[in-house]
């Protein structure tokens, strides 16, 4: 009560320590608490140091990998957005894939994509040989199982 009386009378300035805030100006950033929502959002962030952004699939069956369209009744191109500034030299394909129409009916199974070309250093064009496609038909490339994946190599 003596401090309060002194402060109210203007005799003594109130300090942060007087009211339990002694560390208010010198708390290290890492020692500051964050909300539960902020921590949950941070937990969802991708570890860019260990994540290959040029790897598609390899997680589960029916992984959606790419969207594309039929160039002819026997040839389909799929576009993969890649994260590299140099031209990819090769792709490594593990497992097999399936091609479906937007209504999810299967057009082809057990296909193996190959690297066709690049539209830029940011998009790899994959090519699949199939039968029964309709020219310009939009199509979807999916993995057939959890081990099926495509890796674009620099």
GROMACS elastic network, one bead per residue, 0.5 to 0.9 nm:
[ bonds ]
;  ai    aj funct       b0    kb
    1     4     6  0.51372   500
    1     5     6  0.61505   500
    1     6     6  0.85835   500
    2     5     6  0.51533   500
    2     6     6  0.61278   500
    2     7     6  0.85835   500
    3     6     6  0.50577   500
    3     7     6  0.60539   500
    3     8     6  0.85149   500
    3    12     6  0.76375   500
    3    14     6  0.80197   500
    3    18     6  0.80998   500
    4     7     6  0.50801   500
    4     8     6  0.60166   500
    4     9     6  0.84639   500
    4    14     6  0.83233   500
    5     8     6  0.51659   500
    5     9     6  0.61012   500
    5    10     6  0.85535   500
    5    11     6  0.85633   500
    5    12     6  0.89998   500
    6     9     6  0.51777   500
    6    10     6  0.61568   500
    6    11     6  0.50787   500
    6    12     6  0.54011   500
    6    13     6  0.80513   500
    6    14     6  0.88859   500
    7    11     6  0.59163   500
    7    12     6  0.50726   500
    7    13     6  0.57502   500
    7    14     6  0.60667   500
    8    11     6  0.76522   500
    8    12     6  0.83565   500
    9    12     6  0.78540   500
   10    13     6  0.68565   500
   14    17     6  0.83646   500
   14    18     6  0.64738   500
   14    19     6  0.81499   500
   15    18     6  0.52708   500
   15    19     6  0.72323   500
   15    21     6  0.83515   500
   15    22     6  0.80813   500
   16    19     6  0.55980   500
   16    20     6  0.63907   500
   16    22     6  0.51465   500
   16    23     6  0.80080   500
   16    24     6  0.73309   500
   16    25     6  0.89401   500
   17    20     6  0.50576   500
   17    21     6  0.51110   500
   17    23     6  0.78304   500
   17    24     6  0.88859   500
   18    21     6  0.73813   500
   18    22     6  0.76835   500
   19    22     6  0.78798   500
   20    23     6  0.83978   500
   21    24     6  0.53245   500
   21    25     6  0.85609   500
   22    25     6  0.76882   500
   22    26     6  0.85217   500
   23    26     6  0.53950   500
   23    27     6  0.57217   500
   24    27     6  0.60936   500
   27    30     6  0.83155   500
   27    31     6  0.64308   500
   27    32     6  0.68067   500
   28    31     6  0.52313   500
   28    32     6  0.67087   500
   29    32     6  0.53851   500
   29    33     6  0.87078   500
   30    33     6  0.79466   500
   34    37     6  0.83000   500
   34    38     6  0.63510   500
   34    39     6  0.67429   500
   35    38     6  0.51761   500
   35    39     6  0.63199   500
   35    40     6  0.86406   500
   36    39     6  0.51274   500
   36    40     6  0.61220   500
   36    41     6  0.86804   500
   37    40     6  0.50406   500
   37    41     6  0.62528   500
   37    42     6  0.86625   500
   38    41     6  0.51530   500
   38    42     6  0.62383   500
   38    43     6  0.86735   500
   39    42     6  0.50031   500
   39    43     6  0.61311   500
   39    44     6  0.88255   500
   40    43     6  0.51160   500
   40    44     6  0.66663   500
   41    44     6  0.53415   500
   41    45     6  0.69092   500
   42    45     6  0.53920   500
   42    46     6  0.89327   500
   43    46     6  0.83595   500
   45    48     6  0.87622   500
   46    49     6  0.87685   500
   46    50     6  0.87012   500
   46    51     6  0.72374   500
   47    50     6  0.57843   500
   47    51     6  0.59976   500
   48    51     6  0.51648   500
   48    52     6  0.78039   500
   48    53     6  0.84096   500
   49    52     6  0.84899   500
   51    54     6  0.88508   500
   51    55     6  0.87257   500
   52    55     6  0.56780   500
   52    56     6  0.89549   500
   52    83     6  0.87365   500
   52   151     6  0.85624   500
   53    56     6  0.78893   500
   53    82     6  0.67892   500
   53    83     6  0.59667   500
   53    84     6  0.87994   500
   53   151     6  0.89621   500
   54    80     6  0.86010   500
   54    81     6  0.79893   500
   54    82     6  0.53235   500
   54    83     6  0.60775   500
   54    84     6  0.79719   500
   54   150     6  0.81506   500
   54   151     6  0.57428   500
   54   152     6  0.53576   500
   54   153     6  0.76569   500
   55    58     6  0.82422   500
   55    82     6  0.85468   500
   55   149     6  0.69962   500
   55   150     6  0.57202   500
   55   152     6  0.64789   500
   56    59     6  0.87863   500
   56    63     6  0.85986   500
   56    64     6  0.87396   500
   56    65     6  0.60292   500
   56    66     6  0.86814   500
   56    80     6  0.84907   500
   56   148     6  0.87151   500
   56   149     6  0.54612   500
   56   150     6  0.51080   500
   56   151     6  0.63093   500
   56   152     6  0.85608   500
   57    60     6  0.72937   500
   57    61     6  0.85955   500
   57    62     6  0.87958   500
   57    63     6  0.58350   500
   57    64     6  0.75149   500
   57    65     6  0.62837   500
   57   142     6  0.80873   500
   57   143     6  0.64241   500
   57   145     6  0.89606   500
   57   146     6  0.74740   500
   57   147     6  0.77646   500
   57   148     6  0.61310   500
   57   150     6  0.65277   500
   57   151     6  0.87841   500
   58    61     6  0.82168   500
   58    63     6  0.78542   500
   58    94     6  0.85810   500
   58   143     6  0.77762   500
   58   145     6  0.77304   500
   58   146     6  0.50582   500
   58   148     6  0.51276   500
   58   150     6  0.80142   500
   59    63     6  0.69745   500
   59   143     6  0.89336   500
   59   145     6  0.81483   500
   59   147     6  0.69635   500
   59   148     6  0.80506   500
   59   149     6  0.82354   500
   60    63     6  0.57742   500
   60   143     6  0.75565   500
   60   144     6  0.82713   500
   60   145     6  0.57733   500
   60   147     6  0.73380   500
   60   148     6  0.82100   500
   61   142     6  0.78993   500
   61   143     6  0.56057   500
   61   144     6  0.51398   500
   61   147     6  0.80441   500
   61   148     6  0.78989   500
   62    65     6  0.87253   500
   62    97     6  0.85554   500
   62    98     6  0.82815   500
   62   141     6  0.88567   500
   62   142     6  0.51617   500
   62   144     6  0.57231   500
   62   145     6  0.66416   500
   62   146     6  0.81073   500
   63   141     6  0.84689   500
   63   142     6  0.52562   500
   63   143     6  0.52077   500
   63   144     6  0.78787   500
   63   145     6  0.80833   500
   63   146     6  0.80059   500
   63   148     6  0.88920   500
   64    67     6  0.84309   500
   64   140     6  0.73385   500
   64   141     6  0.63542   500
   64   143     6  0.69856   500
   65    80     6  0.78115   500
   65   140     6  0.75901   500
   65   141     6  0.55297   500
   65   142     6  0.54182   500
   65   143     6  0.71962   500
   65   149     6  0.87397   500
   65   150     6  0.88032   500
   66    78     6  0.59888   500
   66    79     6  0.61757   500
   66    80     6  0.60309   500
   66    81     6  0.87187   500
   66   139     6  0.86352   500
   66   140     6  0.59417   500
   66   141     6  0.51834   500
   66   142     6  0.73159   500
   67    77     6  0.85080   500
   67    78     6  0.55892   500
   67    79     6  0.63529   500
   67    80     6  0.80527   500
   67   138     6  0.73712   500
   67   139     6  0.59440   500
   67   141     6  0.62514   500
   68    76     6  0.69924   500
   68    77     6  0.54432   500
   68    79     6  0.61062   500
   68   126     6  0.89730   500
   68   136     6  0.89655   500
   68   137     6  0.83866   500
   68   138     6  0.58059   500
   68   139     6  0.52020   500
   68   140     6  0.61720   500
   68   141     6  0.76574   500
   69    72     6  0.89717   500
   69    75     6  0.87804   500
   69    76     6  0.56712   500
   69    77     6  0.57620   500
   69    78     6  0.67478   500
   69   133     6  0.89789   500
   69   134     6  0.88654   500
   69   135     6  0.76775   500
   69   136     6  0.53858   500
   69   137     6  0.52450   500
   69   139     6  0.52176   500
   69   140     6  0.80723   500
   70    73     6  0.67264   500
   70    74     6  0.76217   500
   70    75     6  0.58522   500
   70    77     6  0.63714   500
   70    78     6  0.88827   500
   70   133     6  0.61733   500
   70   134     6  0.63329   500
   70   135     6  0.50469   500
   70   137     6  0.53421   500
   70   138     6  0.67840   500
   70   139     6  0.72457   500
   71    74     6  0.77766   500
   71    75     6  0.55466   500
   71    76     6  0.55366   500
   71    77     6  0.68217   500
   71   133     6  0.86677   500
   71   134     6  0.83198   500
   71   135     6  0.55176   500
   71   136     6  0.59550   500
   71   137     6  0.82561   500
   72    75     6  0.51845   500
   72    76     6  0.70668   500
   72   133     6  0.69284   500
   72   134     6  0.67853   500
   72   136     6  0.74727   500
   73    76     6  0.81853   500
   73   130     6  0.76651   500
   73   131     6  0.60798   500
   73   132     6  0.56042   500
   73   134     6  0.54047   500
   73   135     6  0.58665   500
   74   128     6  0.82612   500
   74   129     6  0.55871   500
   74   132     6  0.66313   500
   74   133     6  0.62227   500
   74   134     6  0.86372   500
   74   135     6  0.89019   500
   75   127     6  0.69288   500
   75   128     6  0.58725   500
   75   130     6  0.60448   500
   75   131     6  0.77634   500
   75   133     6  0.77099   500
   75   135     6  0.88541   500
   76   126     6  0.81483   500
   76   127     6  0.56426   500
   76   128     6  0.52138   500
   76   129     6  0.65051   500
   76   130     6  0.74159   500
   76   133     6  0.79704   500
   76   135     6  0.89145   500
   76   136     6  0.89569   500
   76   139     6  0.81030   500
   77   116     6  0.81908   500
   77   125     6  0.63249   500
   77   126     6  0.54717   500
   77   128     6  0.65264   500
   77   139     6  0.89171   500
   78   113     6  0.88543   500
   78   124     6  0.81783   500
   78   125     6  0.56479   500
   78   126     6  0.50043   500
   78   127     6  0.63866   500
   78   128     6  0.81484   500
   78   139     6  0.82417   500
   78   140     6  0.79570   500
   78   141     6  0.73723   500
   79   118     6  0.89618   500
   79   119     6  0.89106   500
   79   123     6  0.62219   500
   79   124     6  0.57875   500
   79   126     6  0.62932   500
   80   122     6  0.82873   500
   80   123     6  0.54281   500
   80   124     6  0.51134   500
   80   125     6  0.64059   500
   80   126     6  0.74539   500
   81   122     6  0.57298   500
   81   124     6  0.64978   500
   81   125     6  0.89701   500
   82    85     6  0.89392   500
   82   121     6  0.77379   500
   82   123     6  0.55267   500
   82   124     6  0.67316   500
   82   152     6  0.75990   500
   83   121     6  0.83581   500
   83   122     6  0.61790   500
   83   123     6  0.84863   500
   84    87     6  0.76231   500
   84    88     6  0.80107   500
   84   121     6  0.66865   500
   84   122     6  0.64369   500
   84   154     6  0.76545   500
   85    88     6  0.88211   500
   85   121     6  0.56702   500
   85   122     6  0.70842   500
   85   154     6  0.89373   500
   86    89     6  0.88765   500
   86   121     6  0.61096   500
   86   122     6  0.87301   500
   86   154     6  0.65555   500
   87   118     6  0.77575   500
   87   120     6  0.81275   500
   87   121     6  0.55003   500
   87   122     6  0.84949   500
   87   124     6  0.89829   500
   87   153     6  0.89048   500
   87   154     6  0.64592   500
   88    91     6  0.76662   500
   88   118     6  0.81988   500
   88   121     6  0.76661   500
   88   124     6  0.76846   500
   88   152     6  0.64173   500
   88   153     6  0.55100   500
   89   115     6  0.87322   500
   89   152     6  0.80102   500
   89   153     6  0.61367   500
   89   154     6  0.55367   500
   90   114     6  0.87133   500
   90   115     6  0.67239   500
   90   151     6  0.86004   500
   90   152     6  0.63106   500
   90   153     6  0.53668   500
   90   154     6  0.70973   500
   91   114     6  0.72348   500
   91   115     6  0.62895   500
   91   150     6  0.66854   500
   91   151     6  0.54924   500
   91   153     6  0.55473   500
   91   154     6  0.87137   500
   92   114     6  0.87984   500
   92   149     6  0.81667   500
   92   150     6  0.57226   500
   92   151     6  0.50988   500
   92   152     6  0.65187   500
   92   153     6  0.72722   500
   93    96     6  0.79188   500
   93   112     6  0.72652   500
   93   113     6  0.73401   500
   93   114     6  0.80327   500
   93   148     6  0.75752   500
   93   149     6  0.60422   500
   93   151     6  0.66075   500
   93   152     6  0.88623   500
   94   112     6  0.86986   500
   94   147     6  0.69845   500
   94   148     6  0.51783   500
   94   149     6  0.52671   500
   94   150     6  0.64013   500
   94   151     6  0.85253   500
   95   110     6  0.83179   500
   95   112     6  0.78095   500
   95   143     6  0.80337   500
   95   144     6  0.76885   500
   95   145     6  0.77262   500
   95   146     6  0.89061   500
   95   147     6  0.62714   500
   95   149     6  0.66042   500
   95   150     6  0.86965   500
   96   109     6  0.77498   500
   96   111     6  0.56427   500
   96   112     6  0.56235   500
   96   113     6  0.84177   500
   96   143     6  0.65457   500
   96   144     6  0.59323   500
   96   145     6  0.78252   500
   96   147     6  0.87760   500
   96   148     6  0.57851   500
   96   149     6  0.80159   500
   97   108     6  0.84890   500
   97   109     6  0.61596   500
   97   110     6  0.52446   500
   97   111     6  0.52007   500
   97   112     6  0.63771   500
   97   113     6  0.79753   500
   97   141     6  0.68401   500
   97   142     6  0.56262   500
   97   145     6  0.80630   500
   97   148     6  0.69731   500
   97   149     6  0.84968   500
   98   106     6  0.71921   500
   98   107     6  0.76186   500
   98   108     6  0.55432   500
   98   110     6  0.58570   500
   98   111     6  0.60529   500
   98   112     6  0.87016   500
   98   140     6  0.82442   500
   98   141     6  0.59488   500
   98   142     6  0.53128   500
   98   143     6  0.61922   500
   98   144     6  0.60999   500
   99   104     6  0.88817   500
   99   105     6  0.87112   500
   99   106     6  0.60470   500
   99   107     6  0.55262   500
   99   108     6  0.51093   500
   99   109     6  0.63654   500
   99   110     6  0.87928   500
   99   111     6  0.77929   500
   99   128     6  0.89922   500
   99   130     6  0.89655   500
   99   139     6  0.66069   500
   99   140     6  0.55812   500
   99   142     6  0.63100   500
   99   143     6  0.88398   500
  100   103     6  0.77375   500
  100   104     6  0.52904   500
  100   105     6  0.54880   500
  100   107     6  0.52207   500
  100   108     6  0.70208   500
  100   109     6  0.87299   500
  100   139     6  0.57375   500
  100   140     6  0.51752   500
  100   141     6  0.66286   500
  100   142     6  0.76347   500
  101   104     6  0.50926   500
  101   105     6  0.54969   500
  101   106     6  0.64331   500
  101   107     6  0.66798   500
  101   137     6  0.80250   500
  101   138     6  0.67217   500
  101   140     6  0.61816   500
  102   105     6  0.74830   500
  102   138     6  0.69275   500
  102   139     6  0.62210   500
  102   140     6  0.68293   500
  103   106     6  0.89212   500
  104   107     6  0.88815   500
  104   140     6  0.83358   500
  106   109     6  0.73023   500
  107   130     6  0.82873   500
  107   131     6  0.81635   500
  107   132     6  0.73065   500
  107   133     6  0.74250   500
  107   139     6  0.87457   500
  108   111     6  0.69004   500
  108   130     6  0.65618   500
  108   131     6  0.76846   500
  108   132     6  0.86068   500
  109   144     6  0.77847   500
  110   144     6  0.74242   500
  111   128     6  0.67130   500
  111   129     6  0.74969   500
  111   130     6  0.76404   500
  112   127     6  0.86331   500
  112   128     6  0.65585   500
  112   129     6  0.82660   500
  113   116     6  0.89318   500
  113   126     6  0.58829   500
  113   127     6  0.54073   500
  113   129     6  0.79626   500
  113   150     6  0.85412   500
  114   125     6  0.85946   500
  114   126     6  0.54929   500
  114   127     6  0.53392   500
  114   128     6  0.66998   500
  115   118     6  0.85018   500
  115   124     6  0.71388   500
  115   125     6  0.61660   500
  115   127     6  0.62738   500
  115   152     6  0.87726   500
  116   124     6  0.77729   500
  116   125     6  0.54929   500
  116   126     6  0.53282   500
  116   127     6  0.56747   500
  117   120     6  0.89176   500
  117   123     6  0.88359   500
  117   124     6  0.63453   500
  117   125     6  0.52528   500
  117   126     6  0.73229   500
  117   127     6  0.88239   500
  118   121     6  0.66273   500
  118   122     6  0.79038   500
  118   123     6  0.58994   500
  118   125     6  0.55717   500
  118   126     6  0.88806   500
  119   122     6  0.76474   500
  119   123     6  0.58536   500
  119   124     6  0.68817   500
  119   125     6  0.71339   500
  120   123     6  0.56076   500
  120   124     6  0.76585   500
  121   124     6  0.76306   500
  124   152     6  0.79422   500
  130   133     6  0.73194   500
  133   136     6  0.86174   500
  133   137     6  0.70384   500
  134   137     6  0.52822   500
  134   138     6  0.88424   500
  135   138     6  0.88802   500
  136   139     6  0.89921   500
  143   146     6  0.72729   500
  143   147     6  0.82339   500
  143   148     6  0.54925   500
  143   149     6  0.69779   500
  144   147     6  0.83042   500
  144   148     6  0.64757   500
  145   148     6  0.56147   500
  145   149     6  0.89565   500
  146   149     6  0.80801   500
